[in-house]
Amino acid sequence: MHITRVTCHRQLQPFVDGPYVLSGDRVEVGFDSLVVRIATDEGIVGWGEMSPLGTMYDPAFADGAFAAAPLFAAALVGQSVACTARVLDQTLKGHPYAKSAFDMAAWDALGRRAGVPLHDLLGGADGDGTDLYRSISHDTPEAMANAALRYRSLGYRRLQVKVGGDPAADAAGLRAVAASVPDAVLYCDANGGWSVSAARRFLAATTTIAYVLEQPCATYRECLLLRGQAARPIVLDESIVTVADAVQAAMDGIDGITIKIARVGGITPARLIRDTAVALGLMVTVEDTGGADIDTAAMAHLSVSTPSHRRAHTVDFHHWVTVSNGSGLPPTDDGILRPPPGAGLGITVDEAGLGCALVDEGER
């Protein structure tokens, strides 16, 4: 099966809940998504999606992905779908985020050709779905507690509290959330926003609260300095980009990792990192940097095919935004993300709603 045409679209996806606030006063109002369609000589079509969270979260930005899209489209036409990841790497060194949607589209096409859901190609489903979490942005303690109550009422049993600013204020926000939803599983995610000393102050101020600490500092070394002091599980997110990072994390006693599909370059490297992490005994979260229905479906398949005893949770990005780019995802009223049952990603893409193509390479 060979690629005959590659089409790329741009979709702006505003957040349902308004501005999303991370550590360091980083504010984003939505996703800027690259949607990729590949058509093949067998009449099969595959879809992929990628959106970085602004320009200050990961070393990636939407304009970079759109700039690389014509290069990848031209390189892929005529190539075997199964060789997509290799062709992407041979075409452009680095820039994994720009490759992710193309790699995802190839996996979707392969699943559709095989007539099986994507998770069957990624290890098989272990259970029927994955626990969801919802993020609580920086705000006043009262506002954060109210957000926690609202998300808990919607079925989310796992909450990610954004921290990484003033340790005292962050501790106050966490205490308010913990008091309002005592039955929720809590993660405190600093997105690398603290210095080591600030993280230590936060840890000292929250000794009576149960939570998982996620990416407290910007660098791997800084996070590792906290391992001996933190009487909490530590999960690394932004520090995990390669298989070597996952191996090092396991060797150093880190408890878990978060794999974001776009950050590592697509489903192909995400699967390799995931399987390595599982083999090394790490807890694994598979998610992404942003997107809507197409990307959420990919996260659902990769997550459910992660062994359940090593699976943490994931996120339903299609519910974070005010626009959709497809249908087929099952309801999440019970706080579980289930993959669509159809072949490949299982998503029916609203192609007309994507508007005019920014890139259109190959046979018309």
C-alpha positions as CSV (number, residue, x, y, z in Angstrom):
1,M,0.0,0.0,0.0
2,H,1.6,3.2,-1.2
3,I,0.8,6.9,-0.5
4,T,-0.7,8.7,-3.5
5,R,-1.8,12.0,-2.0
6,V,-1.1,14.0,1.2
7,T,-3.4,16.8,2.3
8,C,-2.9,19.1,5.3
9,H,-5.4,21.4,7.1
10,R,-5.1,24.0,9.9
11,Q,-7.8,24.1,12.6
12,L,-8.0,26.6,15.4
13,Q,-9.5,25.0,18.6
14,P,-10.5,27.5,21.4
15,F,-10.7,26.1,24.9
16,V,-14.2,25.5,26.4
17,D,-13.2,26.8,29.8
18,G,-11.3,29.9,28.6
19,P,-7.6,30.6,29.1
20,Y,-5.5,27.7,30.3
21,V,-2.9,28.9,32.8
22,L,0.4,27.0,33.5
23,S,3.4,27.8,35.7
24,G,5.4,30.9,34.9
25,D,2.2,32.8,33.9
26,R,2.0,30.9,30.6
27,V,-1.5,31.4,29.2
28,E,-3.0,29.7,26.2
29,V,-6.5,30.2,24.8
30,G,-6.6,27.1,22.5
31,F,-4.9,24.6,20.2
32,D,-3.6,25.4,16.7
33,S,-3.9,22.0,15.1
34,L,-2.3,20.4,12.0
35,V,-4.6,17.8,10.5
36,V,-3.1,15.4,8.0
37,R,-4.9,13.2,5.5
38,I,-3.1,10.5,3.5
39,A,-4.7,8.7,0.6
40,T,-3.3,5.4,-0.8
41,D,-3.4,3.4,-4.1
42,E,-5.8,0.9,-2.4
43,G,-8.4,3.6,-1.8
44,I,-7.7,3.7,2.0
45,V,-7.4,7.0,3.8
46,G,-5.7,7.7,7.1
47,W,-5.9,10.7,9.4
48,G,-3.5,12.3,11.9
49,E,-3.5,15.4,14.1
50,M,-1.0,17.4,16.1
51,S,-1.1,20.6,18.1
52,P,1.6,22.0,20.4
53,L,0.4,23.9,23.5
54,G,1.5,27.3,22.4
55,T,5.2,28.1,22.1
56,M,6.4,28.0,25.7
57,Y,5.4,24.5,26.8
58,D,7.5,22.2,24.6
59,P,10.3,23.0,22.1
60,A,7.6,23.1,19.3
61,F,5.3,25.5,17.7
62,A,2.4,25.3,15.3
63,D,4.1,27.5,12.6
64,G,7.1,25.1,12.5
65,A,4.8,22.1,11.8
66,F,3.0,24.0,9.0
67,A,6.4,25.0,7.5
68,A,7.6,21.4,7.5
69,A,4.3,20.0,6.1
70,P,5.0,20.6,2.4
71,L,8.4,19.0,2.8
72,F,6.9,15.9,4.3
73,A,4.0,15.7,1.9
74,A,6.3,15.8,-1.1
75,A,8.6,13.1,0.4
76,L,5.8,10.7,1.3
77,V,4.0,10.6,-2.0
78,G,4.9,7.3,-3.7
79,Q,6.3,5.8,-0.5
80,S,5.0,2.7,1.3
81,V,2.7,3.6,4.1
82,A,4.6,1.2,6.3
83,C,7.8,3.2,5.8
84,T,6.3,6.5,6.9
85,A,8.3,7.0,10.1
86,R,11.6,6.2,8.3
87,V,10.9,8.6,5.5
88,L,10.0,11.4,7.9
89,D,13.3,10.9,9.8
90,Q,15.3,10.8,6.5
91,T,13.5,14.0,5.3
92,L,14.1,16.3,8.3
93,K,16.5,15.8,11.2
94,G,14.8,16.5,14.6
95,H,11.5,18.4,14.8
96,P,9.6,15.4,16.0
97,Y,6.4,17.4,16.7
98,A,6.2,18.2,13.0
99,K,6.2,14.5,12.1
100,S,3.6,13.3,14.5
101,A,0.4,13.9,12.5
102,F,1.9,12.2,9.4
103,D,3.0,9.2,11.4
104,M,-0.4,9.0,13.1
105,A,-2.2,9.1,9.7
106,A,0.0,6.2,8.5
107,W,-1.0,4.0,11.5
108,D,-4.7,4.9,10.9
109,A,-4.4,3.8,7.3
110,L,-2.7,0.5,8.3
111,G,-5.4,-0.2,10.8
112,R,-8.1,0.5,8.3
113,R,-6.5,-1.8,5.7
114,A,-6.2,-4.6,8.3
115,G,-9.8,-4.0,9.3
116,V,-9.0,-3.8,13.0
117,P,-9.0,-1.1,15.7
118,L,-5.6,0.6,16.0
119,H,-5.1,-0.8,19.5
120,D,-5.0,-4.3,18.0
121,L,-1.8,-3.3,16.2
122,L,-0.3,-1.8,19.3
123,G,-0.5,-4.8,21.7
124,G,-4.2,-5.3,22.1
125,A,-6.7,-3.8,24.5
126,D,-6.2,-4.5,28.2
127,G,-9.7,-3.6,29.5
128,D,-12.2,-1.4,27.7
129,G,-10.8,2.0,28.5
130,T,-8.5,4.3,30.5
131,D,-9.2,6.6,33.5
132,L,-9.4,10.3,32.6
133,Y,-8.0,13.2,34.5
134,R,-8.9,16.9,34.2
135,S,-6.5,19.8,34.8
136,I,-7.2,22.6,37.2
137,S,-5.5,25.9,36.2
138,H,-3.7,28.3,38.5
139,D,-6.4,30.5,40.3
140,T,-7.5,31.4,43.7
141,P,-8.0,28.5,46.1
142,E,-11.8,29.0,46.1
143,A,-11.9,29.0,42.3
144,M,-9.7,25.9,42.1
145,A,-11.9,24.1,44.6
146,N,-15.0,25.0,42.6
147,A,-13.4,23.7,39.4
148,A,-12.5,20.5,41.2
149,L,-16.1,20.0,42.4
150,R,-17.4,20.7,38.9
151,Y,-15.1,18.2,37.2
152,R,-15.8,15.6,39.9
153,S,-19.5,16.0,39.2
154,L,-18.8,15.3,35.6
155,G,-17.2,11.9,36.4
156,Y,-13.5,12.8,36.6
157,R,-12.0,10.8,39.5
158,R,-8.4,12.0,38.8
159,L,-7.5,15.7,38.9
160,Q,-4.2,17.4,37.8
161,V,-3.6,20.5,39.9
162,K,-1.4,23.0,38.1
163,V,1.4,24.3,40.4
164,G,4.9,25.6,39.8
165,G,4.5,29.2,40.9
166,D,4.8,30.6,44.5
167,P,5.1,27.5,46.7
168,A,2.9,28.9,49.4
169,A,0.1,29.9,47.0
170,D,0.4,26.5,45.2
171,A,0.1,24.7,48.5
172,A,-3.0,26.7,49.4
173,G,-4.6,25.8,46.1
174,L,-3.8,22.1,46.5
175,R,-5.3,22.1,50.1
176,A,-8.5,23.7,48.8
177,V,-8.8,21.1,46.0
178,A,-8.0,18.2,48.3
179,A,-10.6,19.3,50.9
180,S,-13.3,19.8,48.2
181,V,-12.8,16.3,46.5
182,P,-11.4,14.0,49.2
183,D,-12.0,10.9,47.0
184,A,-10.1,12.1,44.0
185,V,-6.7,11.0,42.9
186,L,-4.5,14.1,42.7
187,Y,-1.5,15.0,40.6
188,C,0.5,18.2,41.1
189,D,2.0,19.3,37.8
190,A,4.5,22.1,37.8
191,N,5.4,21.8,34.1
192,G,9.0,22.4,35.1
193,G,8.2,25.7,36.7
194,W,9.9,25.4,40.0
195,S,13.5,25.8,41.1
196,V,14.7,22.9,43.3
197,S,14.4,25.1,46.4
198,A,10.8,26.1,45.5
199,A,9.8,22.5,45.0
200,R,11.3,21.6,48.4
201,R,9.2,24.4,50.0
202,F,6.1,23.0,48.4
203,L,6.9,19.5,49.5
204,A,7.4,20.7,53.1
205,A,4.1,22.5,53.0
206,T,2.0,19.6,51.8
207,T,3.2,16.7,53.9
208,T,-0.4,15.8,55.0
209,I,-1.8,15.5,51.4
210,A,-1.6,12.5,49.2
211,Y,-0.6,13.3,45.6
212,V,1.8,12.5,42.8
213,L,4.4,15.1,41.9
214,E,4.8,15.7,38.2
215,Q,7.7,17.4,36.5
216,P,8.6,19.7,39.4
217,C,11.6,21.3,37.7
218,A,12.7,22.1,34.1
219,T,15.7,19.7,33.9
220,Y,16.1,16.1,34.6
221,R,18.9,16.7,37.0
222,E,16.9,19.1,39.1
223,C,14.0,16.7,39.3
224,L,16.3,13.9,40.3
225,L,17.7,16.0,43.2
226,L,14.2,15.8,44.7
227,R,13.8,12.1,44.5
228,G,15.5,11.4,47.8
229,Q,13.4,14.0,49.7
230,A,10.0,13.6,48.1
231,A,7.9,11.2,50.1
232,R,5.6,11.2,47.0
233,P,5.7,9.3,43.7
234,I,7.5,11.4,41.0
235,V,6.4,11.4,37.4
236,L,8.4,13.0,34.6
237,D,6.7,14.5,31.6
238,E,8.7,17.2,29.7
239,S,12.0,15.4,30.4
240,I,10.9,12.3,28.5
241,V,11.6,12.6,24.8
242,T,13.5,9.4,23.9
243,V,13.8,5.7,24.8
244,A,17.1,6.6,26.6
245,D,15.2,9.1,28.8
246,A,12.8,6.4,29.9
247,V,15.6,3.9,30.6
248,Q,17.5,6.5,32.7
249,A,14.4,7.4,34.6
250,A,13.8,3.8,35.6
251,M,17.5,3.4,36.6
252,D,17.2,6.5,38.8
253,G,14.1,5.4,40.7
254,I,11.6,7.7,39.0
255,D,8.1,6.2,39.5
256,G,6.4,7.0,36.1
257,I,6.6,8.9,32.9
258,T,4.2,10.8,30.6
259,I,4.6,10.2,26.9
260,K,3.2,12.9,24.7
261,I,2.7,11.6,21.1
262,A,3.7,14.9,19.4
263,R,6.7,15.5,21.6
264,V,8.3,12.2,20.8
265,G,7.4,12.3,17.1
266,G,4.3,10.1,16.6
267,I,2.8,6.8,17.4
268,T,5.8,4.8,16.2
269,P,8.3,6.3,18.8
270,A,5.6,6.6,21.4
271,R,4.9,2.9,21.3
272,L,8.6,2.0,21.6
273,I,9.1,4.3,24.6
274,R,5.9,3.0,26.2
275,D,6.8,-0.7,25.8
276,T,10.3,0.0,27.1
277,A,8.9,1.8,30.2
278,V,6.5,-1.0,30.9
279,A,9.3,-3.5,30.7
280,L,11.3,-1.5,33.2
281,G,8.4,-1.2,35.7
282,L,7.4,2.4,35.2
283,M,3.9,3.7,35.4
284,V,2.9,5.1,32.0
285,T,0.6,7.9,30.9
286,V,0.0,8.3,27.2
287,E,-1.4,11.6,26.0
288,D,-0.4,14.5,23.8
289,T,0.2,18.2,23.6
290,G,-3.2,19.0,22.2
291,G,-5.8,18.4,19.5
292,A,-9.4,17.4,19.1
293,D,-11.2,14.1,18.2
294,I,-8.6,12.6,15.9
295,D,-5.8,13.1,18.4
296,T,-7.9,12.0,21.3
297,A,-8.7,8.7,19.4
298,A,-5.0,8.0,19.0
299,M,-4.4,8.6,22.7
300,A,-7.3,6.2,23.5
301,H,-5.8,3.4,21.4
302,L,-2.3,3.8,22.7
303,S,-3.6,4.0,26.3
304,V,-5.9,1.0,26.3
305,S,-3.1,-1.1,24.7
306,T,-0.8,-0.2,27.6
307,P,-0.9,-3.0,30.2
308,S,-3.5,-2.0,32.9
309,H,-1.1,-2.6,35.8
310,R,1.3,0.0,34.4
311,R,-1.3,2.4,33.0
312,A,-2.0,5.7,34.9
313,H,-4.5,7.8,33.1
314,T,-5.0,10.0,30.0
315,V,-7.0,13.0,28.9
316,D,-10.0,13.8,26.7
317,F,-8.8,16.8,24.7
318,H,-11.9,16.7,22.4
319,H,-13.9,17.9,25.4
320,W,-11.4,20.7,26.1
321,V,-12.2,22.6,22.9
322,T,-15.2,24.3,21.3
323,V,-14.8,22.7,17.8
324,S,-14.7,19.1,16.6
325,N,-13.0,17.4,13.7
326,G,-14.6,14.0,13.8
327,S,-17.1,11.7,15.4
328,G,-17.0,8.2,16.8
329,L,-15.5,8.6,20.3
330,P,-17.7,6.8,22.9
331,P,-19.2,8.9,25.8
332,T,-16.9,9.6,28.8
333,D,-19.6,10.3,31.4
334,D,-18.1,7.8,33.8
335,G,-14.6,9.3,33.6
336,I,-13.3,6.6,31.2
337,L,-11.8,7.2,27.7
338,R,-12.7,4.3,25.4
339,P,-11.3,3.9,21.9
340,P,-13.7,4.1,19.0
341,P,-14.6,0.5,17.9
342,G,-14.0,0.9,14.2
343,A,-10.9,0.1,12.1
344,G,-7.8,2.3,12.5
345,L,-8.5,5.3,14.7
346,G,-12.2,4.6,14.3
347,I,-13.0,8.2,13.7
348,T,-15.2,9.6,11.0
349,V,-13.5,12.9,10.1
350,D,-15.6,15.9,9.2
351,E,-13.5,16.8,6.2
352,A,-15.8,19.5,5.0
353,G,-15.5,21.3,8.3
354,L,-11.7,21.5,8.0
355,G,-12.0,24.1,5.1
356,C,-9.5,24.5,2.3
357,A,-6.2,22.6,2.4
358,L,-3.0,24.4,3.1
359,V,-1.0,21.6,1.5
360,D,-2.2,19.2,-1.3
361,E,0.5,17.0,-2.8
362,G,0.0,14.1,-5.2
363,E,-2.8,12.7,-7.4
364,R,-6.0,14.7,-7.5
